[in-house]
Amino acid sequence: MGKKENRERKKIRFNMRSLHRDIGFFVIGITIIYGLSGIVLLYRDTDFLKSEKLVERTLEPNMKISDLGMVLHMREFQVIKEEGDLVYFQNGNYNKASGEIQYRAKELPAFLNKFNQFHKTSSRNIMHYVSMIYALLLLFLAVSSFWMFKSKTNMFKRGLYLTGAGIVLTLLIFFI
């Protein structure tokens, strides 16, 4: 290997290490928010950190009962009884004639709800660009970590084994 080629390799490794370090520090802030919202999302099917709130809205009158659960985004929507124009469901009621609806919902505090929206944003939301950039930066950090150590060192080989173990574990979890 010539001196020029050796210098180029050192320069690439130096630049990758610098980028890895700087991007790593930048990503820490985003990772804290994503980590917290991920933990809260794990318990979205429970009442963890949620408080009850009375919701009063006006919907389209004479809605089909089968559509009501979808409009309200209630997964296990079930009608308990109907009396005249009033439809009673778990934690609320709907007046078919006026379209007025009242129900009790459990919600996260506003700031945690914002964190979760950031975490589960869709491609139609402008925040998806932040999520995409974050994902690309994490991907860069994962790949650039291979430039942290020279390829012939034990630490590099250990990194390859640990990377392989992480891939295998993830695939096992997916397919079990």
C-alpha positions in Angstrom: 0.0 0.0 0.0 1.4 3.4 -1.0 1.8 6.4 1.2 -0.9 8.3 -0.7 -3.4 5.5 -0.3 -2.6 5.2 3.4 -3.1 9.0 3.9 -6.5 8.8 2.1 -7.6 5.9 4.3 -6.6 7.9 7.4 -8.4 11.0 6.1 -11.6 9.0 5.5 -11.4 7.4 8.9 -10.7 10.8 10.5 -13.7 12.4 8.7 -16.0 9.5 9.5 -15.0 9.6 13.2 -15.6 13.3 13.3 -19.0 13.1 11.6 -20.0 10.2 13.8 -19.1 12.1 16.9 -20.8 15.4 15.8 -24.0 13.7 14.5 -24.0 11.5 17.6 -24.1 14.5 19.9 -26.8 16.1 17.7 -29.0 13.0 17.8 -28.9 12.6 21.6 -31.6 15.3 22.0 -33.9 13.7 19.5 -33.2 10.2 21.0 -34.3 11.4 24.4 -37.6 12.6 23.1 -38.1 9.4 21.0 -37.1 7.2 23.9 -39.6 8.8 26.3 -42.4 8.7 23.8 -41.6 5.1 22.9 -41.8 4.2 26.6 -45.2 5.9 26.9 -46.4 4.3 23.7 -45.7 0.9 25.1 -48.4 1.5 27.6 -51.0 3.1 25.3 -53.4 0.3 26.0 -53.4 1.1 29.7 -54.4 4.2 31.7 -50.7 4.9 32.5 -50.3 8.7 32.9 -53.8 9.3 31.5 -56.5 11.5 33.0 -60.2 11.4 32.3 -61.7 14.2 30.2 -65.3 15.0 29.2 -65.7 15.4 25.5 -68.7 17.1 24.0 -69.0 17.4 20.2 -71.6 17.7 17.5 -71.4 15.0 14.8 -73.5 14.5 11.8 -77.1 13.7 12.8 -78.5 10.2 12.1 -75.1 8.6 11.7 -75.0 4.9 11.2 -74.2 3.3 14.6 -71.6 1.1 12.8 -69.7 4.3 11.7 -69.8 6.0 15.1 -66.9 4.0 16.6 -64.7 4.7 13.6 -65.5 8.5 13.7 -64.7 8.6 17.4 -61.5 6.4 16.9 -62.7 4.0 19.6 -61.4 0.5 19.0 -63.7 -1.5 21.1 -66.9 0.6 20.5 -70.0 -1.2 21.6 -73.6 0.1 21.9 -75.1 -0.7 25.3 -78.7 0.3 24.5 -80.9 2.7 22.5 -83.7 4.7 23.9 -85.5 6.8 21.3 -82.9 9.1 19.7 -80.3 8.4 22.3 -77.6 5.8 21.7 -75.7 4.7 24.8 -72.2 3.3 24.6 -69.4 2.7 27.0 -68.7 6.1 28.8 -71.1 8.1 26.7 -74.1 8.8 24.5 -75.0 10.0 21.1 -78.2 11.9 20.1 -79.2 10.8 16.6 -81.6 13.7 16.1 -79.2 16.5 17.0 -75.8 14.8 16.4 -74.6 15.8 19.9 -72.3 13.4 21.6 -70.9 13.2 25.1 -68.3 10.8 26.3 -65.5 10.4 28.8 -62.1 9.8 27.3 -58.7 9.1 28.9 -55.9 11.2 27.5 -52.2 11.8 28.1 -51.1 15.2 29.3 -50.7 17.6 26.3 -46.9 17.6 26.2 -46.7 13.8 26.2 -49.4 13.6 23.6 -47.2 15.9 21.4 -44.2 13.6 22.0 -46.3 10.6 20.9 -47.5 12.4 17.8 -43.9 13.1 16.9 -43.1 9.4 17.4 -45.9 8.1 15.3 -46.2 10.8 12.6 -47.5 9.8 9.2 -46.1 10.8 5.8 -48.8 13.5 5.4 -47.5 15.4 8.5 -44.7 17.9 8.1 -43.0 16.3 11.1 -42.3 13.2 9.0 -39.3 15.0 7.6 -37.8 15.2 11.1 -38.5 11.5 11.6 -36.9 10.7 8.2 -33.8 12.8 8.9 -33.5 11.2 12.4 -33.8 7.7 10.9 -31.2 8.5 8.3 -28.8 9.9 10.9 -29.3 6.8 13.1 -28.5 4.7 10.0 -25.4 6.7 9.4 -24.3 6.3 13.0 -24.8 2.6 12.8 -22.7 2.3 9.6 -20.1 4.8 10.5 -19.4 3.0 13.7 -17.3 0.6 11.6 -14.8 3.4 11.0 -14.2 3.8 14.7 -11.7 1.0 14.8 -9.2 -0.4 12.3 -10.5 -3.4 10.5 -7.8 -5.8 11.7 -8.3 -5.1 15.4 -10.1 -7.4 17.9 -12.5 -4.5 18.8 -13.6 -4.3 15.1 -14.2 -8.1 15.0 -16.1 -7.9 18.2 -18.2 -5.1 16.7 -19.0 -7.3 13.7 -20.1 -10.2 16.0 -22.3 -7.9 18.1 -23.8 -6.4 15.0 -24.6 -9.9 13.7 -26.0 -10.9 17.1 -28.3 -7.8 17.0 -29.5 -8.6 13.5 -30.2 -12.3 14.4 -32.0 -11.4 17.6 -34.2 -8.9 15.8 -35.0 -11.4 13.0 -35.8 -14.0 15.6 -38.2 -11.7 17.4 -39.9 -10.8 14.1 -40.5 -14.4 13.1 -41.5 -15.9 16.5 
